[in-house]
Amino acid sequence: MIIAKPKKSTLFSIAAFLVLTLTAIAYTANSAIHDEVWSWYHYLVFVVLSPIALGILLRTLFNYKVVRIGKGKAMVRYPLRLRRYELSFKELKDWKETKIKTGSGMYRELEVSFDNGKQFTISLQEHSDYHKAINYMKKKHSQKEVK
């Protein structure tokens, strides 16, 4: 059974960014409450930094998924959404691997689509066991690969 879940290093990076951002927002809010006159940076933090931090936090929480692949099916579990999908590879529509050359290396993503409209994606940079998932798809379902 292949278990692809977000890498700890990815989650740590996002958490570190959120801690720094939320600390800056809290410091600015405290400063703004105690000052009678707001400075330009108070507005800047609240207008720019707050929506970015909130968006990244919500996206990270609600898009956290664990994908289990094996025995002719894929199970996609979203713990915070309290949802679980069990998808049979008998209903596999197609799959493709996208490769994009970037300045720091190669970005690779696996996208798997099913007949019922469900799909999931995992990427090399964000998920563990990516290579095992690609090898499984090439070995078992190479005829459905989109080239």
C-alpha positions in Angstrom: 0.0 0.0 0.0 1.4 3.4 -1.0 0.6 6.3 1.3 1.1 9.7 -0.1 0.7 12.5 2.4 2.1 16.0 2.8 5.8 16.1 3.7 6.8 17.3 7.1 9.2 19.8 5.6 6.4 21.4 3.6 4.1 21.6 6.6 7.0 23.0 8.7 7.7 25.7 6.2 4.0 26.8 6.0 3.7 26.7 9.8 6.9 28.8 10.2 5.5 31.4 7.7 2.2 31.5 9.5 3.7 31.9 12.9 5.8 34.8 11.7 2.9 36.4 9.9 0.4 35.9 12.7 2.9 37.3 15.2 3.4 40.4 13.1 -0.4 40.8 12.8 -0.9 40.4 16.6 2.0 42.9 17.3 0.5 45.4 14.9 -3.0 45.0 16.3 -1.7 45.5 19.9 0.3 48.5 18.8 -2.8 49.9 16.9 -5.0 49.5 19.9 -2.7 51.4 22.2 -1.8 54.2 19.8 -4.3 56.9 19.2 -3.1 57.6 15.7 -2.6 54.7 13.2 0.5 54.7 11.2 0.7 53.7 7.5 2.1 50.2 8.4 -0.9 49.4 10.5 -3.1 49.7 7.5 -0.6 47.9 5.3 -0.4 44.9 7.6 -4.2 44.6 8.0 -5.0 45.1 4.3 -2.2 43.0 2.8 -0.8 40.6 5.4 -4.0 39.5 7.1 -5.8 38.1 4.0 -2.7 36.4 2.8 -2.1 34.6 6.1 -5.8 33.7 6.4 -5.9 32.4 2.8 -2.8 30.2 3.3 -4.0 28.9 6.6 -7.4 27.9 5.3 -6.0 26.4 2.1 -3.5 24.4 4.1 -6.1 23.1 6.5 -8.8 22.2 4.0 -6.6 20.8 1.3 -4.6 18.5 3.6 -5.1 15.0 2.2 -3.8 11.5 2.6 -3.9 9.3 -0.5 -3.6 5.5 -0.2 -3.0 3.6 -3.4 -3.1 -0.1 -3.8 -5.1 -3.3 -4.3 -6.9 -1.8 -7.3 -8.3 1.3 -5.6 -7.3 4.7 -4.3 -8.6 6.1 -1.0 -8.4 9.9 -0.6 -9.0 11.1 2.9 -9.5 14.8 4.0 -9.2 14.7 7.8 -10.4 18.2 8.5 -13.2 18.1 6.0 -14.3 14.8 7.5 -14.5 13.3 4.0 -13.2 10.1 2.5 -13.4 8.9 -1.1 -12.8 5.4 -2.1 -12.1 5.2 -5.9 -11.8 2.0 -7.8 -9.2 1.9 -10.6 -11.8 0.0 -12.7 -13.4 3.4 -13.1 -10.1 5.1 -14.0 -10.6 7.7 -16.8 -7.0 8.8 -17.3 -3.9 9.9 -15.5 -1.0 12.2 -16.4 2.2 13.3 -15.0 3.0 17.0 -15.5 6.7 18.1 -15.5 7.6 21.7 -15.5 11.2 22.9 -15.4 11.8 25.7 -12.9 14.8 27.6 -11.8 15.3 25.4 -8.8 14.7 22.1 -10.4 11.8 20.1 -11.9 8.2 20.4 -10.6 6.4 17.1 -11.0 2.7 16.4 -10.4 0.5 13.4 -10.8 -3.1 14.0 -11.7 -5.5 11.0 -11.6 -9.1 11.4 -13.0 -12.0 9.0 -12.6 -15.3 8.4 -14.6 -17.4 9.8 -11.7 -15.8 13.2 -11.9 -13.5 12.7 -8.9 -9.8 13.4 -9.2 -6.8 13.9 -7.0 -3.4 15.3 -7.5 -0.1 14.7 -5.7 3.2 16.5 -6.3 6.8 15.5 -5.8 7.7 18.6 -3.8 4.7 18.3 -1.4 3.9 14.7 -0.9 5.7 11.6 0.2 5.9 8.4 -1.8 5.4 10.2 -5.1 7.8 8.0 -7.0 6.1 4.9 -5.7 2.7 6.2 -6.9 4.1 7.0 -10.4 5.7 3.6 -10.6 2.4 2.0 -9.6 0.4 3.9 -12.2 3.0 3.1 -14.9 3.0 -0.6 -14.0 -0.7 -1.2 -13.5 -2.4 1.5 -15.6 0.0 2.5 -18.4 -2.7 2.2 -21.1 -4.7 5.1 -19.4 -1.8 7.5 -19.4 -2.3 10.8 -21.2 0.8 11.7 -23.1 
